[in-house]
């Protein structure tokens, strides 16, 4: 099974001011990401407010992204839901429309507290799209599924034929590396924490990453990957440190989903508001965030259109 090489973006969902989905910017969105070095997208996930979208909206967004994707630009669709039947329906749809792959995090409700429960959940979704690689999206801060990922790999090995790997968005470098080494590296371990990308590369992993801040800081994060692969550790460190400076700013403005989405407006690509219950930035907060970004030289280094 093909492993992902390079960086995949987790895009925001564009909304009209009234909160309705706006698919108008998506073609230009895909082109902008490609121009800045991204290799594909992982749509309808946490950055895309996927759990706040209806199934119909999620499938329509999937169709749009697949239809406008540049050549060799991977479209991976998050199909996780609190309703397994909905996940299966979206997985079938993803295969029908020609997506490159699918993925799912554990549902936030009911709480998944055992590896066997999680393996069953993954198995049923993956089986609905047997021709597509399936990635488990490990982000326990969002759903409370603080389960050992090495145990998950052992549980699904030989059981789920199209299980490709894990989008690993957690702090344990040790666990990530143990998963990467499992079975002589048979599974694709996609790094999911933008702030520690370089550390994972130093362990020998992170050939592929799925990132959220690449929406607006993609040139710099792609630059980390390129510098490391080119043997330029000094540049890789500088770019990683800059990436952390950007993250420090957005963490003061409700994180990537809220603050990061507003940065898109500041760089000239307004994707609209966030849906309730997210609390959008006020105009005063936007001005304050812009000032902080200016102070670190962000607008000279951000994504270009």
SVG drawing of the C-alpha trace seen along z (x, -y; Angstrom):
<svg xmlns="http://www.w3.org/2000/svg" viewBox="-28 -46 51 57">
<polyline fill="none" stroke="black" stroke-width="0.4" points="0.0,0.0 1.3,-3.4 2.7,-5.6 2.2,-9.3 5.4,-11.4 5.1,-15.1 2.6,-17.3 -1.2,-16.9 -3.3,-19.9 -6.4,-19.8 -8.5,-22.5 -11.2,-24.7 -14.7,-24.5 -15.8,-27.7 -19.1,-29.2 -21.2,-32.1 -21.9,-34.7 -25.1,-33.0 -23.3,-29.7 -24.3,-27.9 -21.5,-25.9 -19.9,-27.9 -18.0,-25.6 -17.2,-28.5 -13.6,-29.1 -12.6,-25.4 -11.1,-25.2 -8.9,-28.3 -8.2,-26.8 -6.8,-23.6 -4.7,-25.5 -3.3,-27.7 -2.3,-24.7 -0.7,-23.0 1.3,-26.2 2.6,-26.3 3.9,-22.7 1.1,-20.6 0.4,-17.2 -3.3,-16.8 -6.0,-17.4 -7.7,-15.6 -11.2,-17.1 -14.1,-17.3 -11.9,-16.7 -11.4,-18.8 -10.1,-21.8 -13.0,-21.5 -15.6,-21.4 -16.7,-18.0 -18.8,-17.0 -20.8,-20.3 -21.7,-19.4 -24.6,-17.3 -23.9,-14.1 -25.3,-15.8 -23.0,-18.8 -20.0,-16.5 -20.7,-14.4 -21.2,-17.6 -17.9,-19.0 -16.2,-15.7 -17.5,-15.7 -16.4,-19.3 -12.8,-18.7 -12.5,-15.5 -13.8,-17.3 -11.3,-20.3 -8.3,-18.5 -5.1,-19.2 -3.4,-16.2 -1.8,-13.8 -3.3,-15.8 -4.6,-13.4 -8.1,-13.9 -8.6,-12.0 -12.1,-12.2 -12.8,-12.1 -15.9,-10.0 -16.1,-9.7 -19.4,-10.2 -21.2,-9.3 -23.5,-7.2 -21.6,-4.3 -24.2,-3.9 -23.5,-7.5 -19.7,-6.7 -20.3,-3.7 -22.5,-5.7 -19.8,-8.4 -17.1,-5.7 -19.1,-4.1 -19.7,-7.5 -15.9,-8.4 -15.0,-5.3 -17.8,-6.0 -16.6,-9.5 -12.9,-8.6 -11.4,-9.9 -7.8,-8.8 -8.5,-7.6 -10.6,-7.8 -10.0,-8.2 -11.9,-8.4 -11.2,-9.5 -13.0,-7.7 -16.4,-9.2 -16.7,-11.7 -19.8,-9.9 -20.1,-7.2 -16.7,-7.1 -14.5,-4.4 -12.6,-2.9 -11.2,0.4 -8.9,1.3 -11.4,4.0 -14.2,1.5 -12.0,-0.8 -10.8,2.1 -14.4,3.0 -15.3,-0.6 -12.4,-0.9 -13.1,2.5 -16.7,1.7 -15.9,-1.7 -12.8,-0.4 -14.9,2.6 -17.3,0.1 -14.6,-1.2 -12.3,1.8 -10.5,0.2 -9.4,-2.9 -6.6,-3.1 -8.1,-3.7 -6.4,-5.8 -7.3,-6.0 -7.1,-9.6 -5.7,-9.5 -6.6,-12.8 -7.5,-11.9 -7.7,-15.5 -10.9,-15.8 -12.6,-12.5 -11.1,-11.2 -9.9,-8.0 -6.5,-7.8 -5.8,-4.3 -2.4,-2.8 -1.9,-2.9 0.7,-0.1 -2.1,2.1 -4.4,0.9 -1.9,1.9 -1.5,5.3 -5.3,5.7 -6.0,4.8 -2.9,6.4 -4.1,9.0 -7.7,8.2 -8.3,5.0 -6.7,5.4 -7.0,1.7 -5.8,0.3 -3.0,-2.1 -1.9,-3.6 -2.5,-6.3 -2.8,-10.1 -1.0,-10.6 -2.0,-13.8 -0.6,-13.2 2.4,-14.2 4.2,-10.9 7.2,-10.7 8.0,-7.4 4.7,-5.8 4.8,-7.3 8.2,-5.8 7.2,-2.4 4.2,-2.4 6.5,-3.4 8.8,-0.5 6.0,2.1 6.1,4.8 9.3,3.4 7.5,0.2 4.5,1.8 2.0,-1.0 2.0,-4.6 2.5,-6.8 1.4,-10.3 2.6,-12.9 -0.2,-15.3 1.4,-17.8 2.8,-20.7 4.7,-22.0 6.9,-18.8 7.4,-17.8 11.1,-18.1 11.4,-15.9 9.5,-13.1 11.7,-13.4 14.8,-13.0 13.4,-9.7 13.3,-8.5 9.6,-8.9 7.3,-11.6 7.8,-10.9 4.2,-12.2 2.3,-14.6 -1.2,-16.0 -1.2,-19.5 -3.6,-22.3 -1.4,-25.4 -0.3,-24.6 -3.5,-26.4 -1.6,-29.7 1.9,-28.7 2.4,-25.9 5.5,-27.3 7.4,-27.2 6.2,-23.7 7.0,-22.3 10.4,-24.1 11.0,-22.1 10.5,-18.8 12.6,-19.9 15.4,-21.3 15.6,-18.1 15.6,-15.9 18.3,-18.1 20.5,-17.8 20.1,-21.4 19.4,-21.1 19.9,-24.8 17.2,-25.9 14.9,-23.1 15.3,-24.2 14.7,-27.9 11.5,-27.1 10.2,-24.7 10.8,-27.4 9.0,-29.9 6.1,-27.5 5.9,-27.3 5.8,-31.1 2.8,-31.1 1.1,-28.5 1.8,-30.5 -0.1,-33.3 -3.1,-31.3 -3.3,-29.6 -4.1,-33.0 -7.0,-33.3 -8.9,-30.0 -6.5,-27.9 -6.3,-26.8 -10.0,-26.2 -11.0,-29.7 -7.9,-31.9 -6.3,-30.0 -9.4,-30.3 -9.4,-34.1 -5.8,-34.2 -7.0,-33.1 -9.0,-36.3 -5.9,-38.3 -3.9,-36.7 -6.6,-37.5 -8.7,-34.4 -11.8,-34.9 -13.5,-31.5 -16.2,-32.9 -17.1,-32.3 -17.0,-29.2 -20.2,-27.4 -21.7,-27.5 -20.6,-26.5 -17.2,-27.9 -16.9,-31.5 -15.7,-33.7 -13.1,-36.4 -14.3,-39.9 -12.9,-42.7 -10.8,-43.8 -9.3,-40.4 -8.7,-40.1 -6.7,-43.4 -4.7,-42.2 -3.9,-38.9 -2.8,-40.6 -0.5,-42.9 1.1,-39.9 1.6,-38.1 3.2,-41.3 5.6,-41.4 7.0,-37.9 7.2,-38.6 4.4,-36.2 3.0,-38.0 6.4,-37.9 6.5,-34.1 2.9,-33.0 1.2,-31.1 1.1,-32.9 -1.7,-32.9"/>
</svg>
